Amino acid sequence: MVEHTRQKLEVDQNYDAFMRMLGDLLPEHRDEFALMRDRKIIGFYAKPGDAYREGLERFHDGIFSIQEVTDEPIDLGFWSHVAMH
């Protein structure tokens, strides 16, 4: 249960940090997917699956999140909760 709490906290903190950066990211990274850990963007990817695979490869504990760089409200479903699986 502690691991689940840590994962949820990571996702929530990354989302908060991402939303603060979003305005600066949109001009260069619109419609890309940001892989995040510790409130920092690790990289940008054209497809969510690419970001997910990179997250699994780099972070063996599975604690990371993915956000789409868009100014439209979106629910990424599975991709917004990858760290929880």
N, C-alpha and C positions, 0 to 999 in steps of 0.2 A: 504493500500500500504506500510506503514511503516513496518508492520509485515512481509510482503513478502521480503522486503529489508533486514531485520534482519535475516531472514531464509537463504537467499542466501549468506549473509556475513558469517554466521555460517558454511555453507557447504564449502565455499571457504577457510576459515581459517582452518577448520578441515582438508581439503584435503592437504593444504600446510604443516601443522604440521605432518600429516600422512606420506607424502612423505619423510620428513626429518628423520622419525623414521623407515621407511620401512626396511632398511638393517639390523637393529637390531632385528626387529620383525620376519623376515622370518624364521630363524632357528627353533623357537619354535611354531610359529603360522601360518605357511604357510597353505593357503586354508581355513582359518577361517575368520570370519567377525568381524571387530572391530566396536563397538558402540562408538561414539565420541560426546563430548560436550565441548565447551570452549577450543578447541585444546588439549584435554586430552582424552585418551582412558579409557572408563568406564569399558569395558569388552570385551571378545572374545566369539564368538558363532559359532557353527558348520554350522548353516543355516542362511541366511539373514532374514528370517521371524522371527526367534527367537530374533535376534538383534533388529528388528523393533518393535516387541511386547514389549520387555524390554524398548526400548526408549519411547514408548507411555506411558507405566506404570510409568516410572520414571520422565518423562519430559512432564507434561500436556500441556505445551505451544507448543509442537511439534517441538521444535528447537533442533535438533540433526542430526547426519549423520552416515552413515554406509559405511565402506570401506572394500574391500576384501584384505586380506594379500596375495599378489601374486606379482611376478616380471614380469608377462606377462601383456601387455596392455589389459584392459578390460573395457567394458561399462556395468555397472550394471543396466542401464535403470532406471526403477522405483526406485530401491533401492538406487541409487545414489542421488535421489531427494526426499526422503521420507519427509524431513522437509518442502518441498514446498507444500505439500498437506494439 
